[in-house]
Amino acid sequence: MMKFGTINLLLTSNGYQAEGWYGMITIYDIAKHANVSAMTVSRVINNTGRISDKTRMKVRQVMAELNYVPNAMARGLVLQKTNIVSLLVTDITNPFYTTVARGAEDAARSLGYKLLLGNSDENAEKEKEYIDTILSTRVDGVLLTPAGDDSKGHLEALTLHGTPYVALDRDVPGILCDSVVGDSISGVRKLIDYLVSLGHQHVALVGGTFDVSTARQRHQGFKEAMEANRLPYNEELVLQTGYRLQDMEAAAERLLSLSPVPTAVLAGNNVTALGLLQSFRRRSIDVPGQISIVTFDDLGYRDLIDPLFTSAVQPAYKFGELGIQMLIDRIEGRSNEAPSRLVLQNELMIGSSTGAPPQ
């Protein structure tokens, strides 16, 4: 026992527990009420050693009666495993990532893990704060969407500390790791081909700065699709922006200042598409009567959104589900040494945000 002022700290198999301070319950309290040794309580909590079913049930009953909650961090120090994983996304308000989180949480729970959620807001500094917290709390692994190319140092820190991780949706140059990503280039090709089939020739690309891999890939797909359809590629029609709703106000103003005004816009993701729609409406621009919008992913609530976006829809739930499965395979040593890469396909969903170009 170690004494700090008036607080007694007991070094147990679950770490230091305060005795007699705000009524905190220790394994010694459990042992006393169950009439067993503290070591027996520790073995029940950690599911180690040989304990009879009768004793195990008795200890658990006392734990429930006393509302005992094990110290997960300290327990992790003893067992070198917490059964906690972290999900770090860039924008939890984006319905794509909301669905990703649902898939990740369901998969983690089914595999016996708890999931902690973080949101970096597309900000590398905030992402670093989360990574530092993740390392200090000793979670077993991390599923994360990198904020951008500046995330390289953060991922290297995870590697340095031996924390398994899986990159979700985005790549980072110079980092070779397990990953689950989408096929952005094929998605752009489907969207541009559909616009061309409606008669559009003057198409703009809006959304995402080129320090984000998906923005680079969608730009590449845009150039290739325009060339494949024998349409001129014009840098003036490519706007690098943030992914926030408020970023679209300036983007809409810029598009409408061009001469001629593009007849269709490929938005970098569903949030930028929604921001453009709102900005156009504030200027009394009809969608799709005057300008069509296509994008990636599904906003959900299809009965409430008008017009419904024509989208290259990615299997967001699968991103989270497969990402967690890959991460836990790595944590539990079931993966090969070489990193794995899953590329998930998208599906073209036709909505009412697209129509023939105005005459």
N, C-alpha and C positions, 0 to 999 in steps of 0.2 A: 504494500500500500504506500502511496506517495501523498504527502500533505502539501497543499497550496493554500495558505491562509485558512479559511474555515471550510474549504471544500476538500473532501477526500476523494482522490482518484484511484480507482482500482484497475490495475493492468490485467485484463482478462483476454480470453481468446477472441473476444470481439473488440479489443482495443480498450482504451481508457473509458471508464464509465464513472459518472459522478455519483457519490453515495450521499444520500440525505440532503440533496440540493434540489429544490423545487419538485421533490417527490419522484425523481428519475429512478426508474426500475433497472436493476442490474441482474446479471445472471446469478449472483449470490442470493438475491431476493427470491428468484425463481427456484433455486436449489433448496432454500430454506422452506418455502411453502410446499414444494413437492417432496420434501424429505429425501433428496438425492444429492449427489456431489455436484459442484460447479462444473467439473469436467464432463459429467453426464449431460448437463444442460447444454454445454458447448457442443457436444457431439450431436445432440438432437438438432440444434440450430444449424450446424454446418453439415448435417447429414453424413457424418463420418463415424467410424467405429461400429462396434457391434452392440446394439441396444435392443432390448426386448420390445415387442410391439406394445405391451402393457405399460412399460415405463415411458416409452416415447409418447403414447397417448396421454399419460398422466402429466408429463412435462408440458406438452402442448396445451392441455386444458388450463394449467396454471398460467401459462403465458397469455392465453386469451383472457382469462379472468383479470389479470393485472395489466392488460393492455400493453404488453411489452412489445417494443419495436426494435429489432436488432440494428446495430450501427453498421450500415452497409459498407461505408468506406473502410472502417476498421476491419470488418470481416474480410474485405477484399485484400487488405494487407496480409492477413493470415493465410488465406486460401489462394492469393494471387489471381483472384477472379471475382468479379462483382455481379455477373449476369446482367449488366447494364450496358446498353449501347446508346450512342448519340446520333441524332439526325440533325444536320445543319444545312438549311436551305437558304436561298438568297432573297425570297420574298414570299412569306407565308400567306399574304393576301392574294397572290396569284392562284386561281383555282387549280392550275396544274400541280403546284406544289402542295396544296391542301390535299389533293387526292393521292399524291405521292406519299404524304405523311400517313394517310389512312392505310395504304398498302404496307408501308414499313411497320407501323404499329401492330397491325394484324399479324404480320409474319413474325415479328419479334416475340409477341405474346405466345404464339403457337409453338415457338421453339424454346420457351422458357426464359425469355429475356424481357427486361423492362426498357422502354425507350424514353430518352430525354430529348426534347426538341429545342433547337435554337434557330434564330433568324438573323442573317448578316446584313440584310437590306442592301445587297450588292456593294457592300463596303468592306474593303480589305482590312482596314484597321479594326472594325467591329468583329470581323471574322477571326483576326488574330486573338482578340480578347476571348472569344469562345474557345479557340484551340488551346490557349493557355489554361483556361478553366477545365477543359476536358482532360488535359495532361495532369493537372493537379488533383483531380477527383478520381483518376485511375479507372475510367470506364474501360470496358473490354475492347471497344472498337468504335469506329466512326464511319457513318455514311454521310457524305457531304457533297453539295453542289459548290464548286469553287467560285468565288466572286469574280475571278478573272485570272489573267496571267500572273498578276502579282501574288497569287496564292501559292506560288512555287515554294517559297520559304516556309510557309505554314505546313505544307505537306511534307517537306523535308524534316521539319521538327517532329512530326508524328513518326516518321520512319526512324529518326534518331532515337526516339524514346521507346521504340518497339511496339507502338500502338497500331494495330491493323486498321486499314481504312479502305473504303471503296469510293471512287469518284462517280458522281451521279450527273448525267445530262451534259456535262462539260469536261473537256480535256484541258490540261495545262502543259505547254511545251516543256520538254526536259524531264517530265515525270512519267515514269512507267509504273502503272499500278492497276489493280483490279478496277473495272469500270462498267457502268451500264449507261449507254448513250442511245440517242435516236439518230435516224438517218435524215439529217436536215437537207442534204442535197436532193435526195429523191422527193422529199416533201415539197420543196420549192418547185421542182420540175412539174409535179402534178398540178400545183396551183397556177403556174404560168401557162402551162398547156391548156388548162381549163379557161383561163382568161382569153387566151388567143382564140379558142374555139368559139367564144362569144363575140369575137371581132375586135378585141382590144390590141392596140399596138404601142400605146404610150403609157407604160407602166412604171411606177416609182417603187422604191424599196425604202422602208422607214423602220428604224428601231435597232438598237444595240450598237455598242462601240466595238471596234475590231480588236480590243484586248480581251474579248470574250470569244471562246472557240465557236459557239453556236452562231454568233453574229458573223464571224468570218466564213463559216461553212454555208450559211444562208446567202451571203453575198456571192460566194463562189457559185452556188447553185443558180442564183439569179443570172449571173453573167453567162453561164453555160446554157441555161434555158432560153435566154434571149437569142443567143447565137444559134441554138438548135432550131428555133422558130424563124430564123433569118430576119430578126429585128435588131435595129441598132442599139448598142449599149451606150448609155449616156451617164457619165459620172454625176452630172447635175441632178439626176433623178435618184441618187443614192444619199440618204440622210442618216448619218450616225447620231443616235440620240440615246438617252437613258431609257430605262424600261418603266418609268413611273408615269402615271396618268398625267401629271402636270407637265411632263416633258413634251406631250403631244400638242400643246397649245401653240408653241413656236413652230413645231413641225407642220401643223396644218396651215399656219400662216405662210410658211415658206412654200409649200406645195401650191397653194392658191395664187402665189405671186409669179409662178413660172408661166412662160408663154411658149407653147400652149400648155394649159393646165393638164396634168395626166388624167386619163380616164379611169385608171385603176391604181390601187395601192396594195402592195404586199407588206403587211405589218409584221414586225419581228416576233411578236408573241400576242397572246390574247389580251393582255393588259394594254399594250400599245394600240391594238385594234379598237378597244373600247374607248381609249382616250381620243383617238382620231375621230371616231363616230360622234362623240360628245362635242368635240371642237368644230366639226363640220356642221352639226345641228345648230350650234350657237351662231353660225354664220349663214344659216338658212340654206345650206348645201344639202341636197337630197341624196341619200344613199339607198339604192344604187342608181337612182335616176340620173344624177350628174356625175357621180364617181362611185366605183365599186371598191369593196375592201375584201381582201382575203388574208388569212393569218394561219398561225399554228395553234393547235390545241382547242379544247372545248371549254367554254365558260360555265357550262352546266345551266340549270334553270332554263331550259330551252323554251318553255312555255311563257317565260317572262321577258325574254329578250327579243326585241324587234328593231332592226332585222337580225335574224340568226346568221352568224358569220359562216361563210364558206371557209372551211379549215382543213389543214392536214392534221388530223387528230392522232396524237401519240397515246399509247396505253399507259397513262400516268400511274394507275394503281400497280401495274406490273413493274414499273420503274422501282417503286418503293419495295414491293414484295421480293423481286429478284435481287435487288441490291442488298437487302438485309440477309437473304439466304446466302448470297455470295460472301458477305462479311462474316457471318457466323461460321460458315465452312472454313474460312481463313482463321478465325479465332480458335476453332476447335481442331485445327490441323488436318482438315479433310481436303484441302486444296493442294494442287501441284505447286511447286516452287515458282513456276512462271506465272505472271499475272494473267488473268482472264479478262476478256472484253466481250460484252454482250451488246449487239446493235439491234435495237428494236425498231420495227417498221411502223409506218404511219398509214392512215387510211383517209382518203379524200371524202369529206362530208360536204355536200352541196347545201348552202343556205340561201337566204333571201337577201344577203348583202351584195350579191353580184347580179349583173344584168348586162345587156348589150350596151356598148358605149353610146353616149348621146350623139345625135346627128348634127 
